[in-house]
Amino acid sequence: MNRDIDGTVKAARPEVEVGWHLYHSISFSPLYRADQSYSDISHFSDFLKVDTYDNVAGPRFHTWVENICSALFADATPDEVYPLMLKILKLEEGAFDELPSSGFSAGYVKRETERAVAGVEGRAKIWAGIDIDIP
């Protein structure tokens, strides 16, 4: 679909840039990470706007962990799954119970932006979607 949209736009107006907003799942779901490759999508993109909002990442990830504990990890608690997800995703964030109020760190924005830049291998610009109060 991305290829077709990019091709249609470029055929009509080659000067128009085509890009995609990539939701938080690309940074905090190992399942979505396996399905969405920065490298693959960058072949059909002039830019990618990576959703790395640090303040809302905390509550979103907290809810995501709770939800995955009611499905894929139904026999586990969030306290058991959260450390595993941090390790798998190479995240360095605070206590699980504090995520809804603390959000993720500014370091998360930096690491995920670096991962996106490396992933596109120079084929597309990266627009980091940042929250407010990023140092």
Secondary structure, DSSP 4 states (H G I P E B T S, - for coil): -HHHHHHHHHHH-TTS--EEEE-THHHH-HHHHHH--HHHHHTT-SEEEEE--HHHHHHHHHHHHHHHHTTTTTTS-HHHHHHHHHHHHT-----GGGHHHH---HHHHHHHHHHHHHHHTTSSEEEEE--SS--
